[in-house]
Amino acid sequence: MSALTFDFMQRALLAALLVGLTAPAVGIFLVQRRLALMGDGIGHVALTGVALGFLLGTAPVLTAVIAATIGAVVIELVRQQGRTGGDVALALLFYGGIAGGVLLIGLAPGGSNANLLSYLFGSLTAVSPADVVLICLLSGALLLTLTVVGRQMFAVCHDEEYARVAGLPVRFLNLLLAVMAAVTVTVAMRVVGLLLVSALMVVPVATAQQLVRGFRATVVVALASGVLASLSGVLGSYYLDTAPGALIVVLALGGFAVATLLGTLVRRARRTTDIAAPVGVALLPQEAPP
Amino acid sequence: MVAVLGANGSGKSTLVRALLGLLPLSSGRLALFGEPVQRFSHWPRIGYVPQRGGASTGVPATVREVVATGRLARTGLRPMRAADRTAITRAMDAVGLAHLAKTSVATLSGGQQQRVLIARALTCEPDLLVLDEPTAGVDAANQQALATSLGALVGHGATVLLVTHELGPMLPLITRAVTLADGRVLHDGPPPDSDHLHLHDHDHAHPVHDEVPSARGSAWGLR
């Protein structure tokens, strides 16, 4: 594989590996609490952060982390208030984020929408050595946090009220999840791109759901399919000369389609064996005597 | 064993949710085990079984995974030890769900999901068990099994707070009944006489036929 001899490809592949792990790992909790589109909303807000970085002449990744975190915390606070619809709040952030990004990049000296394109859809050559260091640090922190508080996070996303009665720091964990989602978006931004990052947080989880029944099993399969899609997407986009984000997401969706087919076949096979088994239990009287 | 009785909308759930600190109080003070709720920290002493049976979310989870979340009140951030795993297994045994440990909660019947939530509350080995309508949608045989199990739990020294709109087989266990109507206490004292309750004991359909927890499973298995 001649592609592997290039420094930029090695960096892109390392970044893809980390993104393939972190995006589904954080995304699974968003899916669990039915906030699958939150990553998308955060991605839009991060675009404003990127443009702000160009305008101020600082590293766009840094300003993107800050903007994304603020956006995520705002979404979470609106959700906790629960008075206005969370979807409307998300919509406001979507449009505000995109509009702000395009507006600010226009104001930046020498800036044009072309600068934003690599951030929107990812780019192989965009991952600088400094980016790789930052991506390693951030995803390391994310994975470490998840191994420590993963079970608590599961409990909170599963049943928030129960988690409160169990004495868990629910408010803190909710905000932590929002911040982790924001960091994930920024980590994935260079490889997958801001418009497609949410797909890598959601699609591998959906894929896993077609095949397995437990949460832990879902995590394992989601991470595996996330890594598979992001690595093969980065490699493939080198040969096809396309934006890596697009290919990664197309591959992930292909994986979902295959998993759906497999899952359907497995379920059908199970049902056939179930019917073959004796059904005596169903013939018991419907109501036991008092 | 205390029962909170009343018709739909009489404020039963609101009362227990406020008691657990889930809803703000409009006036008055709330103390749990003698401590003001703001400073209360012994949450493992309380087991809560919420009303809605929907124990499933966007991502599938097995029965054991959901029941295990109840143990977090005791473990905190430390990893699960053998004793924790035993408690989780025992709680599933107590509600007769051990054989379904690896099944996805979403595929269970309403009555079985209710029992998952009861097992989850039992894993932290609570001194006070709060159940919000645990018999709604549960057939007569399983109501009887639940009554037997709650009786055993009370026998081990625990307190049970039961919200229900009909006592059914729980009646002999009740030592105090609080009847609510329109958010106000109508009656507080010994349980109402059984003749009155029997009138509408069989008023409603029992749509779900669950398999009955085994006699061995009926003991809550709590210390």
Contacts between the chains, C-beta under 8 A, distances in Angstrom:
chain1	res1	chain2	res2	distance
A	28	B	59	6.0
A	31	B	58	4.7
A	31	B	59	5.5
A	32	B	57	5.0
A	32	B	58	4.9
A	32	B	59	4.2
A	33	B	57	6.6
A	33	B	58	6.6
A	34	B	57	7.2
A	34	B	58	4.8
A	36	B	58	7.3
A	148	B	77	6.3
A	149	B	77	7.1
A	151	B	68	7.7
A	151	B	69	7.4
A	151	B	72	6.2
A	152	B	72	6.1
A	152	B	77	7.4
A	154	B	61	7.7
A	154	B	65	7.4
A	154	B	69	6.6
A	155	B	69	3.9
A	155	B	72	5.4
A	157	B	57	6.7
A	158	B	57	5.6
A	158	B	61	6.6
A	158	B	66	6.6
A	158	B	69	6.2
A	159	B	50	7.2
A	159	B	55	7.6
A	159	B	57	8.0
A	159	B	69	7.5
A	161	B	17	7.9
A	161	B	22	5.7
A	161	B	48	7.9
A	161	B	50	6.1
A	162	B	48	6.2
A	162	B	50	6.3
A	162	B	69	7.3
A	162	B	70	7.9
A	162	B	117	8.0
A	162	B	120	7.2
A	163	B	69	7.5
A	163	B	72	7.9
A	164	B	20	8.0
A	164	B	21	7.5
A	164	B	22	6.3
A	165	B	20	5.2
A	165	B	21	7.8
A	165	B	22	7.1
A	165	B	43	6.6
A	165	B	46	6.1
A	165	B	48	4.2
A	166	B	43	5.7
A	166	B	44	7.8
A	166	B	69	7.4
A	166	B	70	6.9
A	166	B	72	5.7
A	166	B	73	4.0
A	166	B	124	7.1
A	167	B	41	6.8
A	167	B	43	2.9
A	167	B	44	7.2
A	167	B	73	5.4
A	168	B	72	6.4
A	168	B	73	7.7
A	205	B	59	6.7
A	209	B	59	6.8
A	209	B	60	6.2
A	212	B	60	7.5
A	213	B	60	5.2
A	213	B	62	6.3
A	213	B	102	7.4
A	213	B	103	7.0
A	213	B	104	3.9
A	213	B	107	7.9
A	214	B	60	6.8
A	214	B	61	6.4
A	214	B	62	4.1
A	214	B	65	5.9
A	214	B	102	6.9
A	214	B	104	7.1
A	215	B	59	5.9
A	215	B	60	6.9
A	215	B	61	4.2
A	215	B	62	7.1
A	215	B	65	5.0
A	216	B	65	6.7
A	218	B	59	5.6
A	218	B	60	6.5
A	281	B	211	7.2
A	286	B	209	5.3
A	287	B	139	6.6
A	287	B	140	6.2
A	287	B	141	7.3
A	287	B	206	6.5
A	287	B	209	7.5
A	288	B	139	7.7
A	288	B	140	6.6
A	288	B	141	3.6
A	288	B	144	7.9
A	288	B	212	6.8
A	290	B	140	6.2
A	290	B	144	7.8
